[in-house]
Amino acid sequence: MDMKKRIHLELRNRTPSDVRELVLDNCRSNEGKIEGLTAEFVNLEFLSLINVGLLSVSNLPQLGKLKKVTWLPSACE
């Protein structure tokens, strides 16, 4: 499943601002980049991106409340 679709499913009828924890483990990134995660996730505190094929988190939006990101780069997967 691609990352954008997984984020949509994880919302479960909530708005992005309601989400505090987002686990996207084992979904596919698009060309090694984060896709579908926007600055609308203003209250996000925990993000897990294990085994998603990321090459970089450079396009991760600024999320002021984000405290922990769990991520393994492709070289470690």
Secondary structure, 3 states (H helix, E strand, C coil): CEHHHHHHHHHCCCCHHHCCEEECCCCECECCECCCCCCCCCCCCEEEECCCCCCCCCCCCCCCCCCEEEECCHHHC
